[in-house]
């Protein structure tokens, strides 16, 4: 018995090389779509720029932390989540995903490579807004930077998984305008970003606290300014103590989204 068949091909591209090539191809497709470029690059920036004009946040928290919190949430929801839903569905309907699976890429690599350009744009947006806040003289050091980083990374993972799961009931890229509303409109509106949840009726506020975007906002408030979901300073209680619930809820949503993505994602269009 020979061992030739069990020996890896030394000329085969590495996983990183395969991901880089596939992500580069996806980036070219993204740049050719002017509507997608506008929705991915300009729309989130316009929404973040409107935050001070709308009088959202501010006060004791400050304009800088408010704008940065809004930038993270808006970028995650309107850029990462929505853009990826339309991207995955469009690639599925054009049979691009199936063709990618026939090559050397694994299923996970196909999904990751498709998401990479959008994730890079998201990170670039956040860096750009941060630079703008510094230039405006509104920058204040976060109370707990690790919570901010955790909220951003956890939010990115959650939005990617929710986008994959949402493709299961999104037939076309155009219909994503409807199927993404529960996250884009409802969950983000009731996340505590635009107003404290304490102003809502108690029953609705309790429901809003368990929506997927809310723990990201809670962690950002705690990380940037050390304020609770009600908008109050944490006082003598440790920030990490307050962060336990939203952090656990975010992890729970990631697990749920992963299960939904695994069961609901389709590689081929429905005929």
Buried (B, 14 or more C-beta within 10 A) or exposed (E): EEEEEEEEEEEEEEBEEBBBBBBEBBBEBBEEBEEBBEBBBEBBBEBBBEBBEEEBBBEEBBBBBBBBBBBBBBBBBBBBBBBBBBBBBBBBBEEBBBEBBEEBBEEEBBBBBBBBBBBEBBBEBBEBBBEBBEEEEBBBEBBBEEBBEBBBEBBBBBBBBBBBBBBBEBBBBEBBBEBBEBBBEEBBBBBBBBBBBEEBEEEEBEBBBEBBBBBBBBBBBBBBBBBBBEBEEBEEEEBEEBBEEBBEBBBEBBEBBBEBBEEBBBBEBEE
